Amino acid sequence: MGTIFAFIFARWKLLLNIVTILALLFTLYLIRDDLATTLDNLTKVNAWALVLLLPIEVLNYHFQAKLYQHLFRVVGNELPYKYLYKSALELNFVNHVFPSGGAAGLSYFGLMIKSNEITGGKATLIQIIKLVMTFLSYEVLIILSLFFLALGGRVNNFTMLAAGMMSTLLVVGTGLFVFIAGKRERINAFMEFLTRQFNRLVSRLHPSITEAISLARVRQIFEDFHTSFRQIQTNRQKMRAPLFYALMCNVTEILAVYVVFVAFGKFLNVGAVILAYGIANFAGTFSILPGGVGIYEALMTATLLTAGVSAAFSLPAIIMYRVVNTILQVPPGYYLYQKHIVKRRDLEANHPST
């Protein structure tokens, strides 16, 4: 029994993705008769409405850059808006392309932002706080979604369960993070435990590797992490602006999804879109597939189905949103990523110790 639990613990993300993909295939089987209608709907798009996605995404990255700027300001660093705007685009490309459930973006952000003034621990903290603020600000939107769904007579048991579960997980998760990060001994013990477990797993797979991640390096990074977190705790009154920008990041993303549905000629209950977007993105956090592909579409379609939106209509709209969004965001992110890699390679060639 212990071996089974160890197997599940080591591969829980992979197993979660397999279950979700099977659920997606089952959903497609159930709506097989509607697939012809789905394909037909793809040809009935108002292209002019889709053009609105460009300014919405530009605005979304503006709010992301301002969010980063204010968070770094709280820990004592002033970074240029233009630099952070480009960094947000670059980071989106990394999270979109590399299958890691967001871990690649977290690691890459630390390397990308790291400088003489900004340690890897501080950069990691800022990225985690950005995610926490994004999730917390979504609580406001969950309340609004229930309000709009109630107005439309669409609040059912599934809706209340989904909203309640998301709210509970967000609050408990945030509280747990604050509890662990708030004390140096707790965060060191927690991260050392995770590092040892990871090293043990790697050594079982590759006996020649005894320490995949250096414990000494982990202690140093999270010493910086804790110091920066204490700065944020001391300046809690300055966190209002980051919370506002995190909320606007969510609002613009939901607006982008809604615009695609409008392009398909349907004005949905905005509460249904808010809830579907939240569930899909929350689950996508644990996806190891690039951009959460498959999981995102399946969960959004299933959630909208409970709100009375047929899969034959919602599936092509969601696919269109994902495709257009990828076309708008990935190419500039790829360009900036390649530019950064070349610059870093030249720097290491000229200064090997860097």
C-alpha positions as CSV (number, residue, x, y, z in Angstrom):
1,M,0.0,0.0,0.0
2,G,2.9,2.4,0.9
3,T,4.4,1.8,-2.6
4,I,1.1,2.8,-4.2
5,F,0.9,6.0,-2.2
6,A,4.5,6.8,-3.0
7,F,3.8,6.3,-6.7
8,I,0.7,8.5,-6.6
9,F,2.5,11.2,-4.6
10,A,5.5,11.3,-7.0
11,R,3.2,11.4,-10.1
12,W,0.1,13.2,-8.9
13,K,0.3,16.0,-11.6
14,L,0.7,13.4,-14.4
15,L,-2.2,11.3,-13.0
16,L,-4.4,14.5,-12.7
17,N,-3.7,15.3,-16.3
18,I,-4.5,11.8,-17.4
19,V,-7.8,11.9,-15.6
20,T,-8.7,15.3,-17.0
21,I,-7.8,14.2,-20.6
22,L,-10.0,11.1,-20.2
23,A,-12.8,13.4,-19.0
24,L,-12.3,15.6,-22.0
25,L,-12.5,12.5,-24.3
26,F,-15.6,11.3,-22.5
27,T,-17.2,14.8,-23.0
28,L,-16.4,14.8,-26.7
29,Y,-18.0,11.3,-26.9
30,L,-21.1,12.6,-25.2
31,I,-21.4,15.6,-27.6
32,R,-20.3,13.6,-30.7
33,D,-23.6,14.4,-32.4
34,D,-23.0,18.1,-31.8
35,L,-19.5,18.2,-33.3
36,A,-20.7,19.0,-36.8
37,T,-22.5,22.0,-35.3
38,T,-19.3,22.9,-33.5
39,L,-17.3,22.9,-36.7
40,D,-20.0,24.9,-38.4
41,N,-19.9,27.5,-35.7
42,L,-16.2,28.1,-36.2
43,T,-17.1,29.6,-39.6
44,K,-19.6,32.0,-38.2
45,V,-17.2,34.4,-36.4
46,N,-17.4,38.2,-36.5
47,A,-13.7,39.0,-37.2
48,W,-14.2,42.7,-36.3
49,A,-15.2,41.7,-32.7
50,L,-12.0,39.6,-32.5
51,V,-9.9,42.7,-33.3
52,L,-10.9,44.0,-29.8
53,L,-8.7,41.3,-28.3
54,L,-5.5,43.2,-29.2
55,P,-6.2,46.3,-27.1
56,I,-7.5,44.2,-24.3
57,E,-4.4,42.1,-24.2
58,V,-2.2,45.2,-24.4
59,L,-4.1,46.6,-21.4
60,N,-3.7,43.3,-19.6
61,Y,0.1,43.4,-19.9
62,H,0.0,47.1,-18.8
63,F,-1.7,45.9,-15.5
64,Q,0.8,43.1,-15.1
65,A,3.8,45.5,-15.5
66,K,2.2,47.9,-13.0
67,L,1.6,45.0,-10.6
68,Y,5.3,43.9,-10.8
69,Q,6.5,47.5,-10.5
70,H,4.5,48.1,-7.3
71,L,5.5,44.8,-5.7
72,F,9.2,45.5,-6.4
73,R,8.7,49.0,-5.0
74,V,7.4,47.5,-1.7
75,V,10.7,45.5,-1.3
76,G,12.8,48.5,-2.1
77,N,13.6,48.2,-5.9
78,E,12.5,50.6,-8.6
79,L,12.3,48.9,-12.0
80,P,11.4,50.5,-15.3
81,Y,7.8,50.0,-16.6
82,K,9.0,49.2,-20.1
83,Y,11.4,46.5,-18.8
84,L,8.7,44.9,-16.7
85,Y,6.1,45.0,-19.6
86,K,8.6,43.1,-21.8
87,S,9.4,40.7,-18.9
88,A,5.7,39.9,-18.6
89,L,5.5,39.0,-22.3
90,E,8.6,36.9,-22.1
91,L,7.4,35.1,-19.0
92,N,4.0,34.3,-20.6
93,F,5.9,32.6,-23.5
94,V,7.8,30.4,-21.0
95,N,4.7,29.4,-19.2
96,H,2.9,28.8,-22.4
97,V,5.5,26.6,-24.1
98,F,7.3,24.7,-21.4
99,P,5.1,21.9,-19.8
100,S,5.6,22.4,-16.0
101,G,2.4,23.8,-14.5
102,G,3.9,27.2,-14.0
103,A,7.2,26.0,-12.4
104,A,9.2,26.9,-15.5
105,G,8.0,30.5,-15.3
106,L,8.8,30.7,-11.6
107,S,12.3,29.5,-12.1
108,Y,12.9,31.6,-15.3
109,F,11.6,34.8,-13.6
110,G,14.3,34.4,-10.9
111,L,17.0,34.1,-13.6
112,M,15.6,36.9,-15.7
113,I,15.2,39.5,-13.0
114,K,18.2,38.6,-10.9
115,S,20.8,41.3,-10.6
116,N,23.2,42.8,-8.1
117,E,20.3,44.4,-6.2
118,I,17.7,41.7,-6.8
119,T,18.5,38.2,-5.4
120,G,16.9,35.0,-6.8
121,G,15.0,34.6,-3.5
122,K,13.5,38.1,-3.8
123,A,12.5,37.5,-7.5
124,T,10.9,34.2,-6.6
125,L,8.9,35.9,-3.8
126,I,7.7,38.6,-6.1
127,Q,6.4,36.0,-8.6
128,I,4.7,34.0,-5.9
129,I,3.1,37.1,-4.4
130,K,1.9,38.1,-7.8
131,L,0.1,34.8,-8.2
132,V,-1.3,35.1,-4.6
133,M,-2.6,38.6,-5.3
134,T,-4.1,37.4,-8.6
135,F,-5.9,34.5,-6.9
136,L,-7.1,36.7,-3.9
137,S,-8.4,39.4,-6.2
138,Y,-10.4,36.8,-8.0
139,E,-12.5,36.3,-4.8
140,V,-14.2,39.6,-5.6
141,L,-15.1,38.3,-9.1
142,I,-16.5,35.0,-7.6
143,I,-19.0,37.1,-5.6
144,L,-19.9,39.1,-8.7
145,S,-20.3,35.8,-10.7
146,L,-22.8,34.4,-8.2
147,F,-24.7,37.7,-8.2
148,F,-25.0,37.8,-12.1
149,L,-25.9,34.1,-12.2
150,A,-28.6,34.6,-9.5
151,L,-30.0,37.5,-11.6
152,G,-30.2,35.1,-14.6
153,G,-31.7,32.3,-12.5
154,R,-28.6,30.1,-13.1
155,V,-27.3,29.5,-9.6
156,N,-27.5,25.7,-9.0
157,N,-25.9,23.3,-6.6
158,F,-22.8,22.8,-8.9
159,T,-22.3,26.5,-9.1
160,M,-22.4,27.0,-5.4
161,L,-20.1,24.0,-4.8
162,A,-17.5,25.2,-7.4
163,A,-17.5,28.8,-6.1
164,G,-17.3,27.6,-2.5
165,M,-14.5,25.2,-3.2
166,M,-12.5,27.8,-5.1
167,S,-13.0,30.4,-2.4
168,T,-12.0,27.9,0.3
169,L,-8.9,26.7,-1.5
170,L,-7.8,30.3,-2.3
171,V,-8.2,31.5,1.3
172,V,-6.7,28.4,2.9
173,G,-3.8,28.3,0.5
174,T,-3.0,31.9,1.0
175,G,-3.2,31.5,4.8
176,L,-0.9,28.5,4.7
177,F,1.6,30.4,2.5
178,V,1.6,33.4,4.9
179,F,2.0,31.0,7.9
180,I,5.0,29.2,6.4
181,A,6.7,32.2,4.9
182,G,6.2,34.4,8.0
183,K,8.8,32.6,10.1
184,R,12.4,31.9,9.0
185,E,12.5,28.5,10.8
186,R,9.2,27.3,9.2
187,I,10.1,28.2,5.7
188,N,13.6,26.7,6.0
189,A,12.2,23.5,7.4
190,F,9.5,23.3,4.8
191,M,11.7,23.9,1.8
192,E,14.5,21.6,3.1
193,F,11.8,18.9,3.5
194,L,10.7,19.4,-0.1
195,T,14.3,19.5,-1.3
196,R,15.2,16.3,0.5
197,Q,12.1,14.5,-0.8
198,F,12.9,15.6,-4.4
199,N,16.6,14.6,-4.1
200,R,15.5,11.2,-2.7
201,L,13.2,10.7,-5.6
202,V,15.9,11.7,-8.2
203,S,18.5,9.4,-6.5
204,R,16.1,6.5,-6.8
205,L,15.7,7.1,-10.5
206,H,19.3,8.0,-11.0
207,P,21.5,6.4,-8.3
208,S,24.6,8.3,-9.5
209,I,22.9,11.7,-8.6
210,T,23.0,12.1,-4.8
211,E,22.0,15.8,-4.6
212,A,20.1,17.1,-7.5
213,I,19.3,20.4,-5.7
214,S,21.9,21.8,-3.2
215,L,20.5,22.2,0.3
216,A,22.9,25.0,1.0
217,R,21.7,26.8,-2.1
218,V,18.1,26.3,-1.1
219,R,18.8,27.8,2.4
220,Q,20.5,30.8,0.8
221,I,17.6,31.5,-1.6
222,F,14.9,31.2,1.0
223,E,16.8,33.3,3.5
224,D,16.5,36.1,0.9
225,F,12.9,35.0,0.3
226,H,12.0,35.4,4.0
227,T,13.8,38.8,4.3
228,S,11.8,40.2,1.4
229,F,8.6,38.7,2.7
230,R,9.1,40.5,6.0
231,Q,9.5,43.7,4.1
232,I,6.1,43.1,2.5
233,Q,4.5,42.3,5.9
234,T,5.9,45.6,7.3
235,N,4.5,47.6,4.4
236,R,1.1,46.0,4.2
237,Q,-0.6,49.4,3.6
238,K,1.3,49.6,0.3
239,M,-0.3,46.4,-1.0
240,R,-3.6,48.1,-2.1
241,A,-2.2,49.2,-5.4
242,P,-0.9,45.7,-6.3
243,L,-4.2,44.1,-5.3
244,F,-6.0,46.6,-7.6
245,Y,-3.7,45.8,-10.6
246,A,-4.1,42.0,-9.9
247,L,-7.9,42.5,-10.0
248,M,-7.6,44.4,-13.3
249,C,-5.4,41.6,-14.8
250,N,-8.3,39.2,-14.1
251,V,-10.9,41.6,-15.4
252,T,-9.2,42.1,-18.7
253,E,-8.6,38.3,-19.2
254,I,-12.3,37.6,-18.6
255,L,-13.2,40.5,-20.9
256,A,-11.1,38.9,-23.6
257,V,-12.9,35.6,-23.2
258,Y,-16.3,37.4,-23.3
259,V,-15.4,39.3,-26.5
260,V,-14.8,36.0,-28.3
261,F,-18.3,34.8,-27.3
262,V,-19.6,38.1,-28.6
263,A,-17.7,37.4,-31.9
264,F,-19.7,34.2,-32.1
265,G,-22.9,36.2,-31.8
266,K,-23.9,35.3,-28.2
267,F,-24.1,37.5,-25.1
268,L,-23.7,35.1,-22.2
269,N,-24.3,35.7,-18.6
270,V,-21.0,37.3,-17.5
271,G,-21.2,35.3,-14.2
272,A,-20.9,32.0,-16.1
273,V,-17.8,33.3,-17.9
274,I,-16.2,34.5,-14.7
275,L,-16.8,31.1,-13.0
276,A,-15.7,29.0,-16.0
277,Y,-12.6,31.1,-16.4
278,G,-11.6,30.8,-12.8
279,I,-12.1,27.0,-12.6
280,A,-10.2,26.5,-15.9
281,N,-7.2,28.7,-14.8
282,F,-7.1,27.3,-11.3
283,A,-6.9,23.7,-12.6
284,G,-4.4,24.9,-15.2
285,T,-2.0,25.8,-12.4
286,F,-1.5,22.1,-11.8
287,S,-1.2,21.1,-15.4
288,I,2.1,19.8,-16.8
289,L,0.8,20.2,-20.3
290,P,1.9,23.4,-22.3
291,G,-0.6,26.2,-21.5
292,G,-2.9,23.6,-19.8
293,V,-4.1,22.5,-23.2
294,G,-7.1,20.1,-23.1
295,I,-7.7,20.8,-19.4
296,Y,-8.6,24.4,-19.9
297,E,-11.0,23.7,-22.7
298,A,-12.6,20.7,-21.0
299,L,-13.3,22.5,-17.7
300,M,-14.6,25.7,-19.3
301,T,-16.9,23.8,-21.5
302,A,-18.2,21.7,-18.6
303,T,-18.8,24.7,-16.4
304,L,-20.6,26.7,-19.1
305,L,-22.7,23.6,-19.8
306,T,-24.1,23.8,-16.2
307,A,-25.0,27.4,-16.9
308,G,-27.1,26.4,-19.9
309,V,-24.5,27.1,-22.7
310,S,-24.3,24.1,-25.1
311,A,-21.0,22.5,-25.7
312,A,-21.5,22.8,-29.5
313,F,-21.5,26.6,-29.0
314,S,-19.0,27.1,-26.2
315,L,-16.3,24.7,-27.4
316,P,-15.5,26.5,-30.7
317,A,-15.5,29.8,-28.9
318,I,-13.1,28.6,-26.3
319,I,-10.8,27.1,-28.9
320,M,-11.0,30.4,-30.9
321,Y,-10.0,32.3,-27.8
322,R,-7.1,30.1,-27.1
323,V,-5.8,30.2,-30.7
324,V,-6.2,34.0,-31.1
325,N,-4.7,34.6,-27.7
326,T,-1.7,32.4,-28.5
327,I,-1.1,34.2,-31.9
328,L,-1.2,37.6,-30.2
329,Q,1.0,36.7,-27.2
330,V,3.5,33.9,-28.0
331,P,5.4,35.5,-31.0
332,P,6.4,38.7,-29.2
333,G,7.2,36.6,-26.1
334,Y,9.3,34.2,-28.2
335,Y,11.2,37.2,-29.7
336,L,12.0,38.7,-26.3
337,Y,12.9,35.2,-24.9
338,Q,15.4,34.6,-27.7
339,K,16.8,38.1,-27.3
340,H,17.3,37.5,-23.6
341,I,18.9,34.1,-24.1
342,V,21.4,35.5,-26.7
343,K,22.2,38.4,-24.4
344,R,22.8,36.1,-21.5
345,R,25.0,33.7,-23.6
346,D,27.1,36.7,-24.7
347,L,27.4,37.9,-21.1
348,E,28.5,34.4,-19.9
349,A,31.0,34.1,-22.8
350,N,32.6,37.5,-21.8
351,H,32.3,37.0,-18.0
352,P,32.4,33.2,-17.3
353,S,32.0,33.8,-13.6
354,T,28.7,35.6,-14.0
